[in-house]
Amino acid sequence: MFLALFGCSFFALFGYIYWQTTGYLISEVDTALHREVDRQNAQEPALRRTEILKHTEQDPEGRLPYTLFDSAGTTIAGALSTLPTFSAYDKPAEFFWDKANGHDRPIRYLVHKLDDGSTLLIGQDIHDIREFDELLVNALVSGGSLLIVVGLLGAIALGVSARRRLDVLSRSIKIIVEGDLSGRLPTRGNNDDIDRIAGVVNGMLDALERLMSEVKGVCDDIAHDLRTPLTRLIAGLERAQRRSLTQKEYASAIDTAIEDAKGLMQTFRALLRISEIEGSARRSNFTLVGFNQICADAVELFEPLADERGMNLEFKPCEGVDTVMGDSQLLFDAVCNLIDNAIKFSPDGSDVEVTVSADSNNCGISIRDHGPGIPEEEREAVFRRLYRSESSRHTPGNGLGLSMVSAVARLHDMSLQVHDARPGCRVDLIGKAQNA
């Protein structure tokens, strides 16, 4: 289809060029004929006759046949023996001149009635123009034919290449559908249409693989982390059922079971909260949010807890643009989780620093503690739901705080990074700055 459209465009273009070129050449001939008629008409009859005779002698090939006829159509002077048929005076026309040597020549001529009653014919051989027209038409046909052949071969080559690429993509997709989520669609790196589609699909597969890994990790972590409190809850209830306990002991056993159940409910509420954040595709309620204000409120909230442990919770606001587009409540919750972790894992009497920084493009929050830090090999894993390193298993919590922070960061297209503060840990939450 595209080849046909291109071929039609080609022929239309060259047809227009042929029409314009031929028209221009003929119009130039007509202009020259009118100019010569005007010049001859201005001369005296005797001088005109003498000049035509002299012109005929100087033009033996008849390239410019000038002829003077009397009122009866008899030749007075010139190259033509008879007056050709014409429709009107001073109107260009054409005829084929049968020369004595047997060569027919196309002549474009103009017939003019003179004041003395005689008829003047001024002509010009247009054989060269006709040959040029024929050459242009041949070039058009041969060029168009060559274009069609080359275009057809190119279309076949492109079709075969595209078919091979689609076959490779189909095989890759089949492997992925059969369960290998680590597979990706191959790309050539030339950023063509198929490469762009493959890039989008590969991005989708990356997200899908990550989600499937998280689901598997969540299932494993739920089985691992919730088994202990459930076992403890059931064991406590079974002991209370078997033993003859006083009312006070029964009440104590029930209170313990309720606390364990509340801990489980809190864990499930946190999981649902993370799922709610990750499933929120609507960002219509995003507004300009100031990091300085969010961090100031969070620091004010945790200052009593820090004071109880003799810790110094320090806040350093930025002087530049501190606003981003986002949900203020979600960002506040994320900052609170990071500060809570920093206080929880830091020794008494240490420092926790909350810093807001900004440059021309980005605005970020850094929270640094002086605790044991996070090993480099666990810095990705800590964002998984219910993940807890061995060193933090005896610390209160459910392993969902950083997962919630990661979900908020993804919703806001922000970068969440963990660094070694030496000593301690530094967590950076960086987003794109927006002018208020």
C-alpha positions in Angstrom: 0.0 0.0 0.0 2.8 2.4 0.9 4.7 1.5 -2.2 1.5 2.2 -4.3 1.1 5.6 -2.6 4.7 6.4 -3.1 4.5 5.4 -6.8 1.5 7.5 -7.3 3.2 10.5 -5.7 6.2 9.9 -7.8 4.2 9.9 -11.1 2.2 12.9 -10.0 5.3 14.8 -9.2 7.0 14.0 -12.5 3.8 14.6 -14.4 3.7 18.1 -12.9 7.3 18.7 -13.7 6.7 17.5 -17.3 3.7 19.7 -17.7 5.4 22.8 -16.3 8.6 22.3 -18.3 6.8 21.7 -21.6 4.4 24.6 -21.0 7.4 26.9 -20.2 9.3 25.9 -23.4 6.2 26.4 -25.6 5.4 29.7 -24.0 8.9 30.9 -24.7 8.5 29.9 -28.4 5.1 31.7 -28.5 6.7 34.8 -27.0 9.5 34.8 -29.6 6.9 34.4 -32.4 4.9 37.4 -31.3 8.0 39.5 -30.8 9.1 38.7 -34.4 5.6 39.4 -35.8 5.6 42.8 -34.1 9.1 43.6 -35.5 8.2 42.5 -39.0 4.9 44.4 -38.9 6.7 47.6 -38.1 8.9 47.5 -41.3 8.2 48.8 -44.7 6.8 46.2 -47.2 9.8 46.3 -49.5 12.3 46.0 -46.6 10.2 43.2 -45.1 10.3 41.2 -48.3 14.0 41.7 -48.7 14.7 40.6 -45.2 12.6 37.5 -45.5 14.4 36.5 -48.7 17.7 37.1 -47.0 16.6 35.1 -43.9 15.5 32.2 -46.1 18.9 32.0 -47.7 20.7 32.1 -44.3 18.4 29.3 -42.9 18.7 26.5 -45.4 17.5 23.9 -42.9 14.3 25.8 -42.2 14.7 26.0 -38.4 12.9 29.4 -38.5 10.6 29.4 -41.6 9.5 33.0 -42.3 7.1 33.3 -45.3 5.1 36.1 -46.9 1.9 35.4 -48.8 -0.3 37.6 -50.9 -4.0 38.0 -50.3 -4.7 34.9 -52.5 -2.3 32.7 -50.5 0.5 32.6 -53.1 4.0 32.7 -51.7 5.8 36.0 -52.2 9.0 35.2 -50.3 10.0 32.6 -47.8 10.6 28.9 -47.2 7.0 27.6 -47.4 5.2 27.0 -50.7 1.7 26.9 -49.2 -0.1 28.5 -46.4 -1.0 25.9 -43.7 -4.5 25.7 -42.3 -5.0 27.9 -39.3 -8.0 28.7 -37.1 -7.4 32.4 -36.5 -4.9 35.1 -37.0 -2.3 35.8 -34.3 -3.0 32.5 -32.6 -0.1 30.0 -32.3 -0.7 26.7 -34.0 1.4 23.7 -35.2 1.7 21.7 -38.3 4.1 19.1 -39.8 6.2 20.5 -42.6 6.8 17.9 -45.4 10.3 18.9 -46.6 11.7 18.0 -49.9 14.3 15.8 -48.2 11.5 13.6 -46.8 11.9 14.7 -43.2 8.8 15.8 -41.4 9.5 18.6 -38.9 7.0 19.9 -36.4 6.6 23.7 -36.8 4.9 26.0 -34.4 3.8 29.1 -36.2 1.9 32.3 -36.0 -0.1 33.9 -38.9 -0.6 37.7 -39.0 -2.6 39.8 -41.4 -0.5 42.8 -42.6 -1.9 46.3 -43.4 -1.2 45.9 -47.1 -3.5 42.8 -47.3 -0.6 40.3 -47.4 -0.2 37.5 -44.9 2.9 36.9 -42.8 3.8 33.5 -41.3 6.5 33.3 -38.6 7.4 29.8 -37.6 9.9 27.9 -35.4 11.0 24.3 -35.6 10.1 22.6 -32.3 11.6 19.3 -33.1 14.1 19.7 -30.2 11.3 20.4 -27.8 9.4 17.3 -28.9 12.6 15.2 -28.5 13.1 16.7 -25.0 9.5 15.8 -24.2 10.0 12.3 -25.4 13.3 12.0 -23.4 11.5 13.4 -20.3 8.6 10.9 -20.7 11.1 8.0 -21.1 13.0 9.1 -18.1 9.7 9.3 -16.2 8.7 5.8 -17.2 12.1 4.2 -16.7 12.7 6.0 -13.4 9.2 5.1 -12.2 9.7 1.4 -13.2 13.1 1.4 -11.4 11.5 2.9 -8.4 8.8 0.3 -8.3 11.3 -2.5 -8.7 13.6 -1.2 -6.0 10.7 -0.3 -3.7 9.2 -3.8 -4.2 12.5 -5.4 -3.4 13.0 -3.2 -0.4 9.5 -3.9 0.8 10.1 -7.7 0.5 13.4 -7.3 2.4 11.8 -5.2 5.1 8.9 -7.7 5.3 11.2 -10.6 5.7 13.3 -8.8 8.3 10.1 -7.8 10.2 8.8 -11.3 10.0 12.0 -12.7 11.4 11.9 -10.2 14.3 8.3 -11.0 15.0 9.1 -14.7 15.0 11.9 -14.0 17.6 9.5 -11.9 19.7 6.8 -14.6 19.4 9.2 -17.2 20.7 10.3 -15.0 23.5 6.7 -14.2 24.5 5.9 -18.0 24.4 8.8 -18.7 26.8 7.6 -16.0 29.2 4.0 -17.2 29.0 5.2 -20.7 29.9 6.4 -19.3 33.2 9.9 -17.9 32.7 9.4 -14.3 34.0 13.1 -13.6 33.8 12.9 -13.7 30.0 12.8 -10.4 28.0 12.0 -9.4 24.5 15.1 -8.9 22.4 16.0 -5.4 21.1 18.4 -4.1 18.5 19.1 -0.7 20.1 18.1 1.3 17.1 14.9 2.7 18.8 12.6 1.7 16.0 8.9 1.0 16.5 9.4 -2.6 17.5 12.3 -1.7 19.8 10.1 0.9 21.6 7.2 -1.6 22.0 9.7 -4.3 23.2 11.1 -1.7 25.7 7.6 -1.0 27.1 6.8 -4.7 27.4 10.2 -5.3 29.1 9.4 -2.6 31.6 6.1 -4.2 32.3 7.8 -7.6 32.7 10.3 -6.0 35.1 7.4 -4.7 37.2 5.6 -8.0 37.0 8.6 -10.0 38.0 9.2 -7.7 40.9 5.6 -8.0 42.0 5.7 -11.8 41.7 8.9 -11.9 43.7 7.4 -9.6 46.3 4.3 -11.8 46.5 6.4 -14.9 46.9 8.5 -13.1 49.5 5.5 -11.9 51.3 4.1 -15.5 51.4 7.4 -16.8 52.7 7.7 -14.0 55.2 4.1 -14.4 56.4 4.7 -18.1 56.9 7.9 -17.4 58.8 7.1 -14.3 60.8 3.4 -14.9 61.7 4.0 -18.5 62.6 5.6 -17.6 65.9 2.9 -15.3 67.3 0.2 -17.6 66.1 1.9 -20.5 67.8 2.3 -18.5 70.9 -1.3 -17.4 70.8 -2.6 -21.0 70.4 -0.2 -22.4 73.0 -1.3 -19.8 75.5 -5.0 -20.5 74.9 -4.5 -24.3 75.1 -2.6 -24.0 78.4 -5.4 -21.9 79.8 -7.9 -24.5 78.6 -6.0 -27.5 80.1 -5.1 -26.0 83.5 -7.3 -25.1 86.4 -6.6 -21.4 86.6 -7.9 -18.7 88.9 -10.0 -15.9 87.5 -7.1 -13.6 87.6 -4.9 -16.1 85.7 -7.6 -16.6 83.1 -7.9 -12.8 82.7 -4.1 -12.6 82.3 -4.1 -15.4 79.7 -6.9 -13.7 77.8 -5.1 -10.3 77.9 -2.0 -11.9 76.5 -4.0 -13.5 73.7 -5.7 -10.2 72.9 -2.3 -8.5 72.7 -1.0 -11.1 70.4 -4.2 -10.9 68.2 -3.9 -7.1 68.1 -0.3 -7.5 66.9 -1.5 -9.8 64.1 -4.2 -7.3 63.2 -1.7 -4.5 63.1 0.4 -6.5 60.8 -2.5 -7.2 58.4 -3.6 -3.6 58.5 -0.1 -2.5 57.5 -0.2 -5.0 54.6 -3.6 -3.7 53.5 -2.3 -0.1 53.7 0.7 -0.9 51.5 -1.6 -2.7 49.0 -3.9 0.3 49.0 -0.9 2.7 48.3 0.5 0.5 45.5 -2.9 0.1 43.9 -3.7 3.8 43.9 -3.3 4.9 40.3 -5.2 8.1 40.8 -3.0 11.1 41.5 -5.7 13.8 41.0 -5.5 14.7 44.7 -1.8 15.5 44.5 -0.9 19.1 45.5 2.2 21.1 46.2 3.7 19.8 49.4 6.6 21.4 51.3 9.2 19.0 52.7 10.3 21.5 55.3 6.8 21.5 56.9 6.4 17.7 56.7 9.7 17.1 58.4 9.1 19.8 61.0 5.8 18.2 61.9 7.3 14.7 62.0 10.3 15.8 64.2 7.9 17.5 66.6 5.9 14.3 66.8 8.9 12.2 67.7 10.8 14.6 69.9 9.2 13.2 73.2 10.3 9.7 72.2 13.8 10.9 71.5 13.9 12.8 74.8 12.9 9.7 76.7 16.0 7.9 75.4 18.3 11.0 75.8 18.7 11.3 72.0 19.2 14.5 70.0 16.6 14.7 67.1 18.0 17.5 64.9 16.1 19.0 62.0 17.9 21.0 59.2 15.5 22.7 56.8 16.6 23.8 53.3 16.7 27.4 52.1 15.7 26.7 48.5 12.7 25.2 46.8 11.3 22.5 49.1 8.0 21.7 47.3 7.1 18.6 45.4 3.8 17.3 43.9 2.3 14.7 46.2 0.0 13.5 48.9 1.0 15.2 52.2 -0.5 12.6 54.5 1.3 9.7 52.7 4.6 11.6 52.7 4.2 12.4 56.3 3.6 8.8 57.1 6.7 7.8 55.2 8.9 10.3 57.0 7.5 9.2 60.3 8.4 5.6 59.5 11.9 6.5 58.7 12.4 8.6 61.8 10.8 5.8 63.9 13.3 3.3 62.5 16.2 5.7 63.1 15.3 6.1 66.7 14.4 2.5 67.2 17.8 1.2 66.0 20.0 3.9 67.5 21.6 3.6 70.9 20.5 5.8 73.7 22.1 9.3 73.8 23.0 9.2 70.1 22.0 11.7 67.3 19.3 11.4 64.6 19.5 14.0 61.8 16.6 15.0 59.6 17.8 17.1 56.6 15.9 18.7 53.7 18.1 19.6 50.7 17.3 20.9 47.3 18.9 21.9 44.0 17.7 23.3 40.7 15.9 20.0 39.8 15.4 17.8 42.9 14.3 18.1 46.5 15.1 15.4 49.0 14.9 14.3 52.6 17.8 12.6 54.4 17.4 10.8 57.7 20.6 9.7 59.4 21.1 7.7 62.5 24.1 6.3 64.5 22.9 2.7 64.8 24.4 -0.5 63.4 23.4 0.4 59.8 22.2 -1.9 57.1 24.6 -4.3 55.4 25.0 -3.6 51.7 23.7 -7.0 50.7 20.4 -6.3 52.5 19.7 -2.8 51.3 17.3 -4.0 48.6 15.7 -6.7 50.7 14.8 -4.4 53.6 12.1 -2.8 51.3 10.3 -6.2 51.0 7.2 -6.8 53.0 7.8 -8.5 56.4 11.5 -8.7 55.8 13.5 -8.5 58.9 17.3 -9.1 59.2 18.6 -11.4 61.9 20.0 -8.5 63.9 16.5 -6.9 64.2 14.4 -9.9 64.9 14.2 -9.2 68.6 13.3 -5.5 68.0 9.6 -4.6 68.2 8.0 -4.2 64.8 6.5 -6.2 61.9 9.0 -5.5 59.0 6.5 -3.4 57.1 7.7 0.2 57.7 10.2 0.4 54.9 7.8 -1.5 52.6 5.3 1.3 53.1 7.9 4.0 52.5 9.0 2.2 49.3 5.3 2.1 48.1 4.9 5.8 48.8 8.1 6.5 46.9 7.0 4.5 43.9 3.6 6.3 43.9 5.3 9.7 43.8 8.0 8.6 41.3 10.6 9.3 44.0 14.0 7.7 44.5 14.5 5.8 47.8 18.2 5.0 48.6 20.0 3.5 51.6 23.6 4.6 52.3 26.3 3.7 54.8 26.7 6.8 57.1 29.8 5.4 59.0 28.6 5.0 61.6 24.9 4.4 61.1 22.6 4.5 58.2 21.3 7.3 55.9 18.1 7.0 54.0 17.4 9.5 51.2 13.9 10.2 49.7 14.4 12.3 46.6 11.7 13.8 44.3 11.5 16.3 41.5 11.2 19.9 42.8 8.2 22.0 41.9 8.0 25.8 42.1 5.1 27.0 44.2 
